[in-house]
Amino acid sequence: MDASRFRGTCYRAAGWQWLGRTQGFAKRGAGYVAHGQPKQVWVRPLRPRARESLTAAFLPPSHFLRKETFPMLDINRLPLDGEGGLIEMLRTLVDPRQRRGVRHPLVTVTAISVCAALAGARSFKAIAEWAKDLSRDTLRRLGSQRWLPPSEPTIRRVLQKLDADRLDVEIGRWLLPHCRLAGRGLSVDGKTLRGAHDAGKTAPHLLSAVLHQEGIVLAQRAVGEKTNEIPELPHLLGPLPLEGAVVTADALHAQKETARYIVEKKKAD
């Protein structure tokens, strides 16, 4: 706003905030020229917690393309550093790569992948695109010593070599204290992973416990070829504090023993 012509009364009345004055320069060609007419800068947030979003280390989980799934968690609200944080947990993982030629530490690649997945990324490419938006300070916070994040091929190779079962268990333990289950819905469902096996082998079948609203997998368990989902359900739900939660499952699990286990032993509905 040109302070020599206006006072900003309407802006103040409408709830706008005055930030300050410009230095009175205008861009001309490749440089700037002083014109001697500084402007006043006014702003007004258009959504709640706008300032927190602008100053957050991670972008809000709503910037993904439409082809990606819906956002789940805001990474800024999760503990990453210190005792019980994501970084401390990931440092316990064993790096499957040879030390020679490693540019990005295992903790950096896995931390970026976990955070991107929790924010809604559903492919290696989406994880890499999410990492490109991270600032240098954020990369350093995730254990990186470089200015640029790992590329999509690097992320792909590391995750494919990593012990997926160990990582899955550790992430579930890390997420569990931050996901209150009382009064919420937890879905138990089994899926066969197509394309996740070699020729001549049976595709793996996983039984998972998923939060309804966020779509977060808190626990999952492989179902062997000589068994089925029914006897695996108690082992899946055993470590989870289900008191007050609502557990849903498909018709396969409409069993008396399963119902007794959920209601009487786990104190859920």
C-alpha positions in Angstrom: 0.0 0.0 0.0 1.2 3.5 -0.9 1.5 5.3 2.5 1.5 8.7 0.8 -2.0 8.1 -0.5 -3.7 5.8 2.0 -3.7 5.2 5.8 -4.7 1.6 5.8 -7.8 2.1 7.9 -9.9 -0.5 6.0 -7.1 -3.0 6.2 -6.9 -2.6 10.0 -10.7 -2.9 10.3 -10.7 -6.1 8.2 -8.1 -7.7 10.5 -5.0 -7.3 8.3 -1.6 -7.1 10.0 1.0 -4.5 9.2 4.5 -6.0 8.6 6.5 -2.9 7.8 7.8 -0.7 5.0 9.7 -1.6 1.9 13.0 0.1 1.2 11.7 2.0 -1.8 13.4 0.1 -4.7 11.9 -1.1 -8.0 13.3 -3.9 -10.2 14.7 -2.6 -13.5 16.4 -5.0 -15.8 18.9 -7.2 -13.9 19.1 -4.8 -10.9 17.1 -2.5 -8.6 16.7 1.3 -8.7 15.6 3.4 -5.7 12.4 5.3 -6.5 12.0 7.0 -3.1 8.4 5.8 -2.5 8.4 3.0 0.0 5.2 0.9 0.4 3.6 -0.5 3.4 3.2 -4.3 3.5 0.0 -5.8 5.0 -1.0 -9.5 5.3 -3.9 -11.5 6.5 -4.0 -15.3 7.1 -6.6 -17.1 4.9 -6.5 -20.3 6.9 -6.0 -21.3 10.6 -2.4 -21.8 11.8 -1.0 -20.3 8.6 2.0 -19.0 10.3 2.9 -22.4 11.7 2.6 -23.9 8.2 4.9 -21.3 6.7 7.6 -21.7 9.3 7.3 -25.5 9.6 10.3 -27.6 8.7 8.1 -29.9 6.5 5.5 -28.9 4.0 1.9 -29.6 5.0 0.7 -33.0 3.7 -1.7 -31.4 1.2 0.8 -30.6 -1.6 0.8 -34.0 -3.3 -0.5 -34.5 -6.8 -4.0 -35.9 -7.2 -2.7 -39.3 -8.3 -1.3 -39.7 -4.8 -3.4 -41.0 -2.0 -4.9 -38.7 0.7 -2.6 -37.1 3.2 -2.3 -38.8 6.6 0.0 -37.1 9.2 1.6 -33.8 9.6 5.3 -34.7 10.2 5.9 -31.4 12.1 3.9 -32.9 15.0 5.8 -36.1 15.3 9.0 -36.5 17.5 12.0 -36.9 15.3 14.9 -35.9 17.5 16.0 -37.0 21.0 15.0 -40.0 23.0 12.1 -42.0 21.5 12.4 -40.0 18.2 12.4 -41.4 14.7 16.1 -40.7 14.1 17.1 -42.6 17.3 15.0 -45.6 16.2 16.4 -45.7 12.7 20.0 -45.6 13.9 19.4 -49.1 15.2 18.9 -50.5 11.7 21.8 -52.3 9.9 22.9 -50.7 6.6 22.9 -53.4 3.9 25.3 -51.5 1.7 29.0 -51.6 1.5 30.7 -48.6 3.1 32.6 -47.7 0.0 30.8 -45.1 -2.1 28.0 -44.4 0.3 27.0 -40.7 0.1 23.8 -40.7 2.1 23.6 -42.4 5.5 21.0 -45.1 6.0 19.3 -43.0 8.7 18.8 -40.2 6.2 17.3 -42.3 3.4 15.0 -44.2 5.7 13.9 -41.1 7.7 13.0 -39.3 4.4 11.1 -42.4 3.2 9.2 -42.8 6.4 8.3 -39.1 6.7 7.2 -39.0 3.0 5.1 -42.1 3.4 3.4 -40.7 6.5 2.7 -37.5 4.6 1.0 -39.4 1.8 3.7 -40.5 -0.7 2.9 -43.9 -2.3 5.8 -44.5 -4.7 9.6 -44.2 -4.9 9.2 -41.2 -7.2 6.8 -39.5 -4.9 9.2 -40.0 -2.0 12.0 -38.4 -4.1 9.8 -35.5 -5.1 8.9 -34.9 -1.4 12.5 -34.9 -0.5 13.3 -32.2 -3.1 11.2 -29.7 -1.1 13.2 -30.1 2.1 15.5 -27.3 3.2 19.1 -27.7 4.1 18.3 -27.4 7.8 15.7 -30.1 7.5 18.0 -32.4 5.7 20.6 -31.9 8.4 18.0 -32.6 11.0 17.4 -35.9 9.2 21.0 -36.8 9.5 22.2 -35.7 6.0 25.6 -34.0 5.6 24.8 -32.9 2.0 22.9 -30.1 0.5 20.9 -32.2 -1.8 18.6 -35.1 -0.8 19.1 -38.7 -2.1 17.8 -39.4 -5.6 15.0 -41.7 -6.5 17.3 -44.6 -7.6 19.2 -44.3 -4.3 16.0 -44.4 -2.3 14.8 -47.4 -4.3 18.0 -49.4 -3.9 18.3 -48.8 -0.2 14.7 -49.7 0.6 14.8 -52.8 -1.6 17.9 -54.1 0.3 16.7 -53.2 3.7 15.2 -55.7 6.2 11.6 -54.7 5.6 10.2 -56.8 8.5 12.6 -55.2 11.0 11.8 -51.7 9.7 8.0 -52.4 9.8 8.2 -53.6 13.4 10.2 -50.6 14.6 8.1 -48.0 12.8 4.9 -49.6 14.3 6.5 -49.3 17.8 7.5 -45.7 17.2 4.0 -44.7 15.9 2.0 -46.5 18.5 2.6 -44.1 21.5 1.4 -41.2 19.3 -1.8 -42.9 18.0 -4.5 -42.9 20.7 -6.7 -45.9 19.9 -9.5 -45.4 22.5 -12.7 -44.4 20.8 -11.2 -44.9 17.3 -11.7 -47.5 14.6 -9.0 -50.1 13.7 -9.5 -52.2 10.6 -8.1 -55.7 10.3 -7.7 -56.8 6.7 -5.7 -59.2 4.7 -4.3 -58.6 1.2 -2.2 -60.6 -1.2 0.6 -58.4 -2.6 0.5 -58.8 -6.4 3.8 -58.5 -8.2 5.8 -58.8 -5.0 7.2 -62.3 -5.7 9.5 -64.1 -8.1 8.4 -66.6 -10.8 7.4 -69.9 -9.3 6.7 -68.5 -5.8 3.5 -67.7 -4.1 2.7 -64.0 -3.6 3.0 -63.0 0.1 -0.2 -62.5 2.0 -0.2 -59.9 4.8 -2.7 -59.4 7.6 -2.7 -55.7 8.7 -4.2 -53.5 11.4 -5.0 -50.1 10.0 -6.4 -46.9 11.5 -9.6 -46.0 9.7 -9.1 -42.2 9.5 -5.4 -41.9 8.7 -4.9 -45.2 6.9 -1.8 -45.9 9.0 -0.6 -49.5 9.4 0.2 -50.0 13.1 1.0 -53.7 12.7 1.1 -56.4 10.0 1.8 -60.1 9.9 2.6 -62.5 7.1 0.2 -65.3 6.7 1.9 -68.6 5.8 0.8 -71.0 3.1 -0.3 -73.7 5.6 -2.5 -71.4 7.7 -5.0 -68.6 7.3 -5.9 -65.2 8.7 -8.1 -66.5 11.6 -5.3 -67.9 13.9 -3.0 -65.0 13.0 -5.4 -62.3 14.2 -4.6 -62.7 18.0 -0.9 -62.5 17.2 -1.4 -59.4 15.2 -3.5 -57.5 17.8 -1.6 -58.8 20.8 1.0 -56.0 21.2 -1.6 -53.2 20.5 -3.4 -51.4 23.4 -7.0 -51.8 22.1 -9.0 -50.8 25.2 -11.9 -48.6 24.1 -11.2 -49.1 20.4 -13.5 -50.4 17.7 -12.1 -53.3 15.7 -13.6 -54.1 12.4 -12.9 -57.1 10.1 -14.5 -58.9 7.2 -16.8 -61.9 7.4 -13.9 -64.3 7.6 -13.2 -63.2 11.2 -16.8 -63.5 12.4 -15.7 -66.2 14.9 -16.7 -66.7 18.5 -13.2 -67.1 19.7 -12.0 -64.0 17.8 -14.9 -62.0 19.3 -14.1 -63.2 22.8 -10.4 -62.3 22.4 -11.2 -58.8 21.2 -13.9 -58.0 23.7 -12.9 -59.9 26.8 -9.1 -59.9 26.7 -8.3 -56.8 24.7 -11.2 -54.8 26.1 -12.2 -53.5 22.7 -15.5 -53.4 20.8 
